[in-house]
Amino acid sequence: LDSENLQDLTLLKDAVRKSHNLVLLLTPNIFSRPWCLVEIVIALRTGNNIIPVEVQRPGIKFQYPDEAFYERLRKGSELREADIRLLAEQGVQLADLEGAIRYIFTQIALPFSPHKSGSIRQAELWAILSRCDKLEASRTKDEGTVHIVDSEVLDSDVIQALALESLKQNSEEDATE
């Protein structure tokens, strides 16, 4: 969910519980943002499908967690003290968080490359959407457009943001051609 509009973690948790999918954008600071960590744990607890997506663009590289990361997490040195308190207030313990993060990486992360051509972004977006549960989508061969049949499932701001980013890039490319 969009952290810019985040006012209340209760609303965030409710939105995650009502969702079927959590598209997790793997960016360099994802595991240091407490509201993202709450989303991950709640999604796992409620049985939501978690789809890891590595955002690939020049100058940005996601570092996959290693055992040293998990050890720092267990000791509480990976997060700020205020973040650990916030997580605890939301019912999230560091052990829960470690298990949830480890679970995420039992799946192969999908790429999303917002800087690449429209056709590559379309293919990547299609791959992400096809991993979503309870989502029916169709794709036209001539334009490669993704048509969503069940838009109710797409209450995730992340999927919408990916689609908007892709459309924005397409319109910028069209303007330069």
N, C-alpha and C positions, 0 to 999 in steps of 0.2 A: 504494500500500500504506500501511497505517497507520503513521505515523512514531512513534507512542507505543510501539509494540512493536519498534521497530527496534533490533537488537543487533549485527547483522553485515551489512555491505554485500554480502558474498558470497551470503548467503541472499536478500537483496533482488534482486540481479542474477539469481540462479537463478529466482526467482519470476517476474520479468519475462520471462525467456527462455522459460519454460513457458507463458506467457499468449498469448492470441491478440489481446487488446485492451488498450489502456491508456487509461482514461478520465482525462483530465487536467483536474482542477478548476482553472480559472483564477481564482485569488484574488490579492489584492495582493502577497503575498510569495513566490509560487510560484517565481520565478526567482532567489531568493536562498537557497533551501534546497537544499544540495548533494545530499542523497539523492534529491530530486525530479529534479534535473538528471541524475543518474546514470540514473534510471529512464527518462527521456525519451530519452537517447542510446542506451541499451541496447535500448529498444523499437524505435527507428528502425533500429539495426544488425541486429536480428533479424527485421525485416520485420513487426513487429506493427502492427496498425491503431491509430492514435492518434486519439482522439476528444476534441477540445477542448470543454470545457463551462464556460461562464461562469456562475459562481455569482452570482446577482443578488438582493441583499437590501439593504434600506435601510442606509446608512452604509458599505457595502462597494462599492468600484468598482475593477474590474481595469483597469489601464492597459496598453493594447496597446503592444508595443515599437515604437519609432520608430528612425530611423537613428542618433540620438544614443545610444540604449540600446545598439545593436549596436556603435557605436564605443567606448563605455565598456567593453563586454564584451571586445572585442578587446584593449583596453589593460590589462585586468585590474582596472579600477577599479570595476566593477559588483559584484564579489564580494570577500569578505575573503580575505586571503592564505592563511589556514588552509583555507578552502574550495577555493581553487585547488589547493593541495597535495593535498587529499583527492581531488579530481577526477582529478588527474594520477596518483595512486596507483591509481585505478580505471580508468586507461587513457583518460580523457576529457580531451581538450585543448580549449582555448577555441574554436578553429576548428571542432571537432566540435560543440560546444555551440551556436555561432552557427548553423551549418547546420541543426541539429536544430530549434532554435526557429523559424528562418525557415520550415522545412518545415511545422511545426504550423499556421502561419497561411496556408498554401495552401488550407486548409479553412475552411469557415464554422463558427464556434463555435456550439454549441447552448446555449440557456439552461437553467438550473435555478434555480427560485425557491422555496426552502424556506419562505418566509413566506407564500406565496400559498395559495389554496384547494386542497383535496385533488384536485379535478378538474383543475386546472391542473398541479399537480405530477405527477399520473398521466400526463397528456398529454406533459409534458416528459420524464419518465422513459421513457415508451414511445418517444419520438423518439430518445433516447440509446441505448436497447437495440436499436432497429432499425438503428442505424449500426454495431453490433458485428458483426464477422466471425464466422463459424462459430457462430452463435447462432440457434436456432429458438425463436420465441416465439409465443404466441397470445394473443388478447385477447378477453374476453367482452364483448358489446355492452351487456348489462344493467348490469354493475357497473363496467366499464372496468378490470377487474383484469388485470394482466399475469401470464401463466402461462409459466414457463420450461420448455421441453422438455428442453434440454440443460444441466443445472445444472453439469456439469463445467467448462464454459467460464466460468462465473461464479466463478472463483477470485479475482477482483479484489475486494479490500476496498472499493474505491471504489464499485463498483456496489451492493454490499451496503449500504454506508453510505447511498447515495442512497435505496435502497429502504426502509431502516430509518427514515431521516429522514422520508420520505413517510408511512410507516405511523404513526410517532409523531405527526406533525402531524394525520393523520386521526383517531387515537384521542383527541387533545386536543380536536379540533373536535366529535367525537361526545359527549364528556363535557360540553361547554358547551351542547349543543343540547337 
